[in-house]
Structures are given as C-alpha cells and as structure tokens.
Amino acid sequence: MNKYDVAIIGGGILGTAISYWLSTIPNLKTCVIEKESSVAQHASSRNTGVIHSPFYLDPQKKKTIARSAAVSRSLWKEFSISGNIPWMECGTLEVAMDDSQHKILEKYIQWGAQNGIPEDALRLMDSSEVSKKEPNVRCISGIYCSQDVSTDYGMMTRALHDHSKSNNVAFLFDHKMTGIKNTGDLLELQFFNNPSVECKFVLNCAGGSSLEIAKMFGLAKDYSSLHFRGEYWIAEKQYENLVNTNVYSVAKFTNFPFLDPHWIKRANGTTEIGPNAVPVANPETYSGYVGNISDVVSKLGEILSGSSKKLLVNPEFLSLISKEWKSSLSKTAMVNRVKQFIPKISPDFFVKRGTSGIRTPIISKRGEFLSEILEIDGNDSFHILNYNSPGATGAPAYSALIVKKLQEKGILNLKNMRQSFWNFDKTVEQINI
C-alpha cells in the first residue's frame, strides 16, 4: 500500500496549485487524488477564463477570496508569460442600466480600492464615455477595469501539474473515493476499483464534490449544496468583434451568488454570451436536465431533508430560477438578456453552444448561500468548501495561504523550501494585509 505524508483530494486548479507549493518542501511525500484521467476536467477548464479584478466583491463578506484574486493577478501573469499561456488584456466593463445600479457601481469603486486594485485601473464612466469606448454598448454608466485578462485556466492547471510532478508529487488518476478508515497513526483512503492509499493528512479540494468528501469524514453535517449549470452561446465570427471588451451588467438578484449573462472575449479569439444558472442533479450534468436517475433521487432527498429545502419557499429564489430555466430552454431568452446592453445582437448571431460549466454553492442550515470560502478542520484533515468564482483567479495566493495555515497548525514544516517561480513569503504577506 502506498503511503504519503499529505494526500490532496481534487486535481482542479486549487488542489494542483497547493500541490505545487507542497512540492517545494523537502522530504514531504505528497499525492494528488483525482477521480478523472487528468487534472482540470471540470470547473477548472469549464469557465470563462477571465482573470477577475475583485472590485465587485464586498471586502468584508468576501475578504479572503477578494484579496486572493487581487494578489494572484501578478502571479498568474508571471506564470503565463514564462509558460507561453494565453494572456489577453481585454479589460472589463460593468454596466448599470438604471439609477439604482449606478449607485452599486459607485460602491464597487470603493470596494475596488479596499480590495487592493490600483486606482488607475478602475474608472467610473457616464453613458457617453462608455459609448465612446464601446459604441455598441448602451447603459447609463459603467465601470471600466483595465486589469481584467482572458486566459486559459485549464492550460494553467496542466502546467502546474507538470511542475509538481517534476518535483516528485504523485498524481493518482482514475481514483474515485468511496470511503475512509482511521487505522491509528494513518488514514486509509479507499477507492472504487483501485488499491487503498495511506496518508498522515488529507486536504479536501474536491470542488463540486468537496461537501460529499467532508461528510465522509463526519464533517459539515449542517450544510447542503446545490449544483447550477452555466450555459453559453458562441458568436458567429462576423459578429464577435461588435464589442472588444468583456461586458457584465450589475446582477439583479444580489442575495444569490449568480451573475446575469454577459459578453465574454475568450483567449482563443471567440466571443460568447452567458451564463445562466440552471439547477442540475450533480456537478457533472453538462447537458440535459435529468442525468443519472439515482443522482436525481439522491439530490432530491438531500434537498428535502437538508437546509436547501428552505430555498423552495423563498420567492426571490424561485423567481431567479424561473428566469434561469427560461434562458436555458430558449436561446432567444438568453440573447434578450444581453441585448439590454448590446442592442445590436440578435439570436441568429449565435448558432453553436459554448462550453457549459457547473458551480456548487454551499447552503447554510438557515437556508442561505454562503458568501465566503468555508474551511473546516478535521482530525488529520482540512476541507475547503464553497470555493467558487473568482476561485481560479485567486488560486496561487489562496493556496499559499492554506499552506501557511497548515504550518501554523504544526502540520507542515516550511523550513528550507526550494526556490519557486513564485515567492511564498511575499505572497502570504500580501494576502494577509
């Protein structure tokens, strides 16, 4: 049986980033356990690819993820340029369609400063200034953020995997967790159709499956989760440059962790609109609405017996979901949502569907969506739940913070860390400001 000091569950962008930092610690035997055949098979590749500047994140309610995103931009830039990974500085416009949304933009300017975004990177524009920059955009005002970038997080994760592997981190692919057994000094991780693995400590970074894994450890019993698929449509080539900037609108349902559909300039040169937020049974239902019937029954039972059931009597949530369903069933409904701020677009501009992705927000026992990352300590384990957007943006800095926390808990010894392309101490210092 293979034995390791640390086992990371989840080969997405967060688990792989943590594995890289751990790979610089001498004599630490680390493995990454991934149920798929390679890294970044789910949310880490199925996203817009935007490096987000966190001007839209409340610095009190979302302090950790906001600081992580702000600090990580320069880390990703250094990594991408040295690794020949796409880095397209296209910028982002966040637009307001009425006076109430304009007031939210004014608040975003303040938040941006508190979250560490340079003053010269954010500019509040009136409608004429927006029209001058992007003639096909209509709004009453907008924030232009020059720092936002389009990249490819899947490529980033695969490059991090290569660096970790070259530093002797073991990646155990096609290993689906089925259970855990405490053998005294070690934890025995059990898998479907694979031999068990023993380790001293487990880091749970399993994304959409992280709550399920935490519950295998007897933790997070008061929490539940829901899975929401975000769908996109690709603009035909002759229309993809109608607007040359990412364009978002202020979200109408501010109590929930979803954005209204937006206009995205991808690093591969294509343009897409989306996403919506369609409830699905599991974190891998990328098409259709039912999926595996056993997953549907299981999820339905979880909802009816857990904290998520409170959302079923929340009229605001039900209103949001009905709108999202409509945008899934009707391309025209999706296009019309974007047409509010880009009036020239039409449903026939979009023929092919883009890549869909799924996010899995965690629901508290009061039936509320958690706004911040949820970290849970276990006996010989540490669990990271609710790691959603802009999680990919913040992965380098947040993963360094996790490693530092494990050092402070006495789990890791960071003396004599090998030289990295990122400066560990500087990164931790910046995120802790």
C-alpha positions as CSV (number, residue, x, y, z in Angstrom):
1,M,0.0,0.0,0.0
2,N,1.4,3.4,-1.0
3,K,2.0,5.8,2.0
4,Y,2.1,9.6,1.8
5,D,2.6,12.5,4.2
6,V,-0.2,14.6,2.6
7,A,-2.9,13.5,0.2
8,I,-4.8,16.2,-1.7
9,I,-8.2,15.2,-2.9
10,G,-9.1,17.0,-6.1
11,G,-6.9,17.7,-9.2
12,G,-8.6,21.0,-10.1
13,I,-6.8,24.4,-10.2
14,L,-6.8,24.7,-6.4
15,G,-5.6,21.2,-5.5
16,T,-2.9,21.4,-8.2
17,A,-1.7,24.8,-7.0
18,I,-1.4,23.6,-3.4
19,S,0.5,20.5,-4.7
20,Y,3.0,22.9,-6.3
21,W,3.7,24.8,-3.1
22,L,4.0,21.4,-1.2
23,S,6.4,20.2,-3.9
24,T,8.9,22.8,-2.8
25,I,9.0,21.4,0.8
26,P,12.0,19.0,1.2
27,N,11.2,15.4,2.1
28,L,7.5,15.8,2.0
29,K,5.7,12.9,0.2
30,T,2.6,14.3,-1.4
31,C,0.0,12.8,-3.7
32,V,-3.0,14.3,-5.6
33,I,-6.0,12.0,-5.8
34,E,-8.3,12.7,-8.8
35,K,-11.2,10.6,-10.0
36,E,-10.7,11.7,-13.6
37,S,-8.0,10.7,-16.0
38,S,-6.2,14.1,-15.8
39,V,-6.3,17.4,-14.0
40,A,-8.7,20.2,-14.6
41,Q,-11.5,18.1,-16.1
42,H,-14.4,20.1,-14.6
43,A,-14.7,23.7,-13.3
44,S,-11.1,24.5,-13.8
45,S,-11.5,24.2,-17.5
46,R,-15.2,24.9,-17.9
47,N,-15.2,28.6,-17.2
48,T,-14.9,31.9,-18.9
49,G,-11.1,32.1,-18.5
50,V,-11.3,35.6,-17.0
51,I,-8.7,36.9,-14.6
52,H,-11.1,38.9,-12.4
53,S,-10.2,42.1,-10.6
54,P,-12.4,41.9,-7.4
55,F,-13.9,45.4,-7.5
56,Y,-17.4,43.8,-7.3
57,L,-16.7,41.7,-4.1
58,D,-17.7,43.0,-0.7
59,P,-14.3,43.4,1.2
60,Q,-16.0,42.4,4.5
61,K,-18.1,39.4,3.4
62,K,-15.7,38.1,0.9
63,K,-12.3,39.3,2.2
64,T,-10.3,36.1,1.6
65,I,-11.3,35.4,-2.0
66,A,-11.1,39.1,-2.9
67,R,-7.6,39.5,-1.5
68,S,-6.6,36.2,-3.1
69,A,-7.8,37.4,-6.5
70,A,-6.1,40.8,-6.2
71,V,-2.7,39.3,-5.2
72,S,-2.8,36.4,-7.7
73,R,-3.1,38.5,-10.9
74,S,0.7,39.3,-11.0
75,L,1.5,35.7,-10.1
76,W,-0.6,34.4,-13.0
77,K,0.9,36.9,-15.3
78,E,4.5,35.8,-14.5
79,F,3.5,32.2,-14.8
80,S,1.6,32.6,-18.1
81,I,4.2,34.7,-19.9
82,S,7.0,32.3,-18.9
83,G,4.9,29.3,-19.8
84,N,3.6,30.6,-23.1
85,I,0.0,30.5,-21.8
86,P,-2.5,33.0,-23.3
87,W,-2.7,36.4,-21.6
88,M,-5.1,38.8,-23.4
89,E,-5.5,42.1,-21.6
90,C,-9.0,42.9,-22.9
91,G,-10.4,44.7,-19.8
92,T,-14.0,44.6,-18.5
93,L,-17.0,46.9,-18.5
94,E,-19.5,46.5,-15.7
95,V,-22.6,48.5,-16.8
96,A,-25.6,50.0,-14.9
97,M,-29.0,50.1,-16.6
98,D,-30.7,52.4,-14.1
99,D,-30.0,54.7,-11.2
100,S,-30.1,52.0,-8.5
101,Q,-27.5,50.0,-10.4
102,H,-25.4,53.2,-10.8
103,K,-25.3,53.5,-7.0
104,I,-24.0,50.0,-6.8
105,L,-21.2,50.9,-9.3
106,E,-20.2,53.8,-7.0
107,K,-20.0,51.3,-4.2
108,Y,-17.9,49.0,-6.4
109,I,-15.3,51.8,-6.9
110,Q,-14.9,52.0,-3.1
111,W,-14.7,48.2,-2.8
112,G,-12.1,48.0,-5.5
113,A,-9.8,50.3,-3.6
114,Q,-10.3,48.4,-0.3
115,N,-9.5,45.1,-2.2
116,G,-6.2,46.5,-3.4
117,I,-7.0,47.3,-7.0
118,P,-4.8,50.2,-8.2
119,E,-6.7,53.5,-8.5
120,D,-5.7,54.0,-12.2
121,A,-7.1,50.5,-13.1
122,L,-10.7,51.4,-12.3
123,R,-12.7,54.2,-14.0
124,L,-16.4,55.2,-13.5
125,M,-17.8,56.3,-16.8
126,D,-21.0,58.0,-17.8
127,S,-23.0,56.7,-20.8
128,S,-21.3,58.9,-23.4
129,E,-17.8,57.8,-22.2
130,V,-18.9,54.1,-22.4
131,S,-20.3,54.7,-25.9
132,K,-17.0,56.3,-26.9
133,K,-15.1,53.3,-25.8
134,E,-17.6,50.7,-27.0
135,P,-20.1,52.2,-29.5
136,N,-22.4,49.2,-29.4
137,V,-22.9,49.2,-25.6
138,R,-25.8,51.0,-24.1
139,C,-26.2,51.9,-20.4
140,I,-26.5,54.9,-18.1
141,S,-23.0,54.3,-16.7
142,G,-20.2,51.8,-16.4
143,I,-17.0,50.9,-14.6
144,Y,-14.1,50.1,-16.8
145,C,-11.4,47.8,-15.3
146,S,-8.3,47.8,-17.4
147,Q,-6.7,44.9,-15.4
148,D,-9.0,42.1,-16.4
149,V,-7.5,39.4,-18.6
150,S,-8.7,36.5,-20.7
151,T,-6.6,33.3,-20.3
152,D,-6.9,29.5,-20.2
153,Y,-7.2,28.1,-16.7
154,G,-7.1,24.5,-18.0
155,M,-3.6,25.2,-19.5
156,M,-2.5,26.8,-16.3
157,T,-3.6,23.8,-14.2
158,R,-1.9,21.4,-16.6
159,A,1.3,23.4,-16.4
160,L,1.2,23.5,-12.6
161,H,0.7,19.7,-12.7
162,D,3.9,19.3,-14.8
163,H,5.9,21.4,-12.3
164,S,4.5,19.5,-9.3
165,K,5.1,16.1,-11.0
166,S,8.7,17.1,-11.8
167,N,9.2,17.8,-8.1
168,N,8.0,14.3,-7.3
169,V,4.3,14.9,-6.4
170,A,2.4,11.7,-7.3
171,F,-0.8,12.1,-9.3
172,L,-3.2,9.2,-8.8
173,F,-5.7,9.5,-11.6
174,D,-8.9,7.4,-12.0
175,H,-9.2,7.2,-8.2
176,K,-12.7,7.7,-7.1
177,M,-13.1,8.0,-3.3
178,T,-15.6,5.5,-1.7
179,G,-14.6,5.7,2.0
180,I,-12.1,6.4,4.7
181,K,-10.8,4.4,7.5
182,N,-8.7,5.5,10.5
183,T,-6.0,3.0,11.2
184,G,-4.5,4.7,14.2
185,D,-1.5,6.8,13.1
186,L,-2.6,6.9,9.4
187,L,-5.8,7.4,7.3
188,E,-6.6,4.8,4.8
189,L,-8.4,6.2,1.7
190,Q,-10.5,3.7,-0.2
191,F,-11.3,3.8,-3.9
192,F,-13.6,2.2,-6.4
193,N,-11.5,-0.4,-8.4
194,N,-8.2,0.8,-7.0
195,P,-6.0,-0.2,-4.1
196,S,-6.2,1.9,-0.9
197,V,-3.7,4.7,0.0
198,E,-2.4,5.6,3.4
199,C,-1.5,9.1,4.5
200,K,-0.9,11.2,7.6
201,F,-3.0,14.1,6.5
202,V,-5.8,14.9,3.9
203,L,-6.5,18.1,2.1
204,N,-10.0,18.1,0.6
205,C,-10.1,20.4,-2.5
206,A,-12.7,18.4,-4.4
207,G,-14.7,21.3,-5.8
208,G,-18.3,20.2,-6.6
209,S,-17.7,17.0,-4.6
210,S,-16.0,18.7,-1.6
211,L,-19.1,18.6,0.6
212,E,-19.6,14.9,-0.1
213,I,-16.0,14.2,0.8
214,A,-16.2,16.2,4.0
215,K,-19.3,14.2,5.1
216,M,-17.2,11.0,4.6
217,F,-15.0,12.4,7.3
218,G,-18.1,13.0,9.5
219,L,-17.9,16.8,9.0
220,A,-20.1,19.6,7.6
221,K,-23.3,17.8,8.6
222,D,-25.3,21.0,8.9
223,Y,-24.6,22.1,5.3
224,S,-26.1,21.1,1.9
225,S,-25.2,22.1,-1.6
226,L,-26.9,22.7,-5.0
227,H,-25.4,22.4,-8.4
228,F,-26.0,25.1,-11.1
229,R,-25.0,24.7,-14.7
230,G,-23.9,27.8,-16.6
231,E,-24.5,27.7,-20.4
232,Y,-23.0,29.8,-23.2
233,W,-23.6,30.6,-26.8
234,I,-20.7,31.3,-29.2
235,A,-21.0,34.4,-31.5
236,E,-20.5,33.8,-35.2
237,K,-17.2,35.1,-36.4
238,Q,-18.6,38.1,-38.3
239,Y,-20.2,39.3,-35.0
240,E,-17.5,38.5,-32.4
241,N,-16.0,42.0,-32.5
242,L,-19.1,44.0,-32.1
243,V,-17.7,44.7,-28.7
244,N,-14.0,44.2,-27.9
245,T,-14.3,44.3,-24.1
246,N,-15.8,41.8,-21.6
247,V,-19.2,43.3,-20.6
248,Y,-21.1,42.5,-17.4
249,S,-24.2,44.0,-16.0
250,V,-24.9,44.6,-12.3
251,A,-26.6,41.4,-11.0
252,K,-30.3,41.8,-10.3
253,F,-30.5,39.2,-7.6
254,T,-27.8,40.4,-5.2
255,N,-28.7,37.9,-2.4
256,F,-27.5,34.9,-4.6
257,P,-24.1,34.0,-6.0
258,F,-25.0,34.3,-9.7
259,L,-24.3,36.8,-12.4
260,D,-26.6,37.8,-15.2
261,P,-25.5,36.7,-18.7
262,H,-22.6,38.7,-20.1
263,W,-20.4,39.2,-23.2
264,I,-17.0,37.4,-22.9
265,K,-13.9,37.8,-25.1
266,R,-12.1,34.4,-24.8
267,A,-8.3,34.0,-25.1
268,N,-8.8,31.7,-28.1
269,G,-10.4,34.6,-30.1
270,T,-14.0,33.6,-29.8
271,T,-16.8,35.6,-28.2
272,E,-19.5,34.1,-26.0
273,I,-22.6,35.2,-24.1
274,G,-23.7,33.6,-20.9
275,P,-24.1,32.1,-18.4
276,N,-27.4,31.3,-16.9
277,A,-27.7,29.2,-13.7
278,V,-29.8,26.0,-14.2
279,P,-30.2,23.6,-11.3
280,V,-28.9,20.1,-12.1
281,A,-28.6,16.9,-10.1
282,N,-24.8,16.5,-9.9
283,P,-21.7,18.5,-10.6
284,E,-21.1,16.8,-14.0
285,T,-24.5,17.2,-15.7
286,Y,-23.2,19.3,-18.5
287,S,-26.1,18.7,-20.8
288,G,-29.7,17.7,-20.4
289,Y,-31.7,18.2,-17.2
290,V,-32.0,14.8,-15.5
291,G,-28.8,12.9,-15.8
292,N,-28.3,9.7,-13.8
293,I,-31.7,9.0,-12.2
294,S,-30.0,7.7,-9.0
295,D,-28.3,11.1,-8.7
296,V,-31.6,12.9,-9.1
297,V,-33.3,10.8,-6.4
298,S,-30.3,11.3,-4.1
299,K,-30.1,15.0,-4.6
300,L,-33.9,15.4,-4.2
301,G,-33.7,13.5,-0.9
302,E,-30.9,15.7,0.3
303,I,-32.8,18.9,-0.6
304,L,-36.0,17.8,1.2
305,S,-34.1,16.7,4.3
306,G,-31.4,19.4,4.4
307,S,-31.0,23.2,4.6
308,S,-31.6,23.6,0.8
309,K,-35.4,23.0,1.3
310,K,-35.8,26.5,2.8
311,L,-35.0,27.9,-0.7
312,L,-38.0,26.2,-2.1
313,V,-40.2,28.6,-0.2
314,N,-38.1,31.7,-0.9
315,P,-40.0,33.7,-3.6
316,E,-36.9,35.7,-4.7
317,F,-35.0,32.4,-5.3
318,L,-37.9,30.9,-7.2
319,S,-38.2,34.0,-9.3
320,L,-34.5,33.8,-10.2
321,I,-34.7,30.1,-11.0
322,S,-37.7,30.5,-13.3
323,K,-35.7,33.2,-15.2
324,E,-32.7,30.9,-15.5
325,W,-34.7,28.0,-16.7
326,K,-36.2,30.2,-19.5
327,S,-32.7,31.2,-20.6
328,S,-31.8,27.6,-20.8
329,L,-34.8,26.4,-22.8
330,S,-34.8,29.4,-25.1
331,K,-31.7,30.9,-26.9
332,T,-33.8,34.0,-27.6
333,A,-34.4,34.5,-23.9
334,M,-30.7,34.3,-23.2
335,V,-29.9,36.7,-26.1
336,N,-32.5,39.2,-24.9
337,R,-30.9,39.4,-21.5
338,V,-27.6,40.6,-23.1
339,K,-29.5,42.6,-25.7
340,Q,-30.4,45.0,-22.9
341,F,-26.9,46.5,-23.0
342,I,-25.8,45.4,-26.5
343,P,-28.9,46.2,-28.6
344,K,-27.4,45.2,-31.9
345,I,-27.2,41.5,-31.2
346,S,-29.8,39.0,-32.4
347,P,-30.4,35.3,-31.8
348,D,-29.2,34.4,-35.3
349,F,-25.7,35.8,-34.3
350,F,-25.4,32.7,-32.1
351,V,-25.5,29.2,-33.7
352,K,-23.3,27.0,-31.6
353,R,-23.4,26.3,-27.9
354,G,-20.3,27.1,-25.9
355,T,-18.7,25.1,-23.0
356,S,-21.0,24.7,-20.1
357,G,-19.7,24.7,-16.5
358,I,-21.1,23.9,-13.1
359,R,-20.7,25.7,-9.8
360,T,-21.7,24.2,-6.4
361,P,-22.6,26.8,-3.8
362,I,-22.9,25.6,-0.2
363,I,-26.1,26.3,1.7
364,S,-26.1,27.0,5.5
365,K,-28.5,25.4,7.9
366,R,-30.6,28.6,7.7
367,G,-31.1,28.0,4.0
368,E,-28.7,30.8,2.9
369,F,-26.0,30.7,0.3
370,L,-22.6,31.1,1.9
371,S,-20.8,34.2,0.6
372,E,-17.2,33.2,1.6
373,I,-15.0,30.1,1.3
374,L,-15.8,27.6,4.0
375,E,-12.8,26.0,5.7
376,I,-13.3,23.1,8.1
377,D,-10.7,21.4,10.4
378,G,-10.9,17.7,11.0
379,N,-8.8,15.2,12.8
380,D,-5.8,14.9,10.4
381,S,-7.8,16.6,7.6
382,F,-8.6,20.1,6.3
383,H,-11.5,20.8,4.0
384,I,-12.1,23.7,1.6
385,L,-15.7,24.1,0.5
386,N,-17.6,26.8,-1.4
387,Y,-14.5,27.6,-3.5
388,N,-16.3,29.3,-6.4
389,S,-15.7,32.2,-8.7
390,P,-13.3,34.0,-8.7
391,G,-11.6,30.9,-7.2
392,A,-9.5,30.2,-10.3
393,T,-8.2,33.8,-10.3
394,G,-7.2,33.6,-6.7
395,A,-5.7,30.1,-6.7
396,P,-2.0,30.9,-6.4
397,A,-2.3,33.2,-3.4
398,Y,-5.1,31.3,-1.7
399,S,-3.2,28.0,-2.0
400,A,-0.1,29.7,-0.4
401,L,-2.4,30.9,2.4
402,I,-3.6,27.3,3.0
403,V,0.0,26.0,3.2
404,K,0.8,28.8,5.7
405,K,-2.2,27.9,7.8
406,L,-1.1,24.2,7.9
407,Q,2.3,25.3,9.0
408,E,0.8,27.3,11.9
409,K,-1.2,24.2,12.9
410,G,2.0,22.2,13.1
411,I,1.1,20.0,10.1
412,L,3.9,21.3,7.8
413,N,7.5,22.3,8.2
414,L,8.3,25.1,5.8
415,K,12.0,25.4,6.6
416,N,14.3,25.3,3.6
417,M,11.5,25.4,0.9
418,R,13.0,25.1,-2.5
419,Q,13.1,28.1,-4.8
420,S,9.8,28.7,-6.7
421,F,8.8,30.8,-9.6
422,W,6.5,32.4,-7.1
423,N,7.8,34.0,-3.8
424,F,5.9,32.2,-1.0
425,D,6.7,34.6,1.9
426,K,5.8,37.7,-0.2
427,T,2.6,36.1,-1.4
428,V,1.4,35.3,2.1
429,E,2.4,38.7,3.3
430,Q,0.4,40.4,0.6
431,I,-2.8,38.3,1.1
432,N,-2.7,38.9,4.9
433,I,-2.7,42.7,4.6
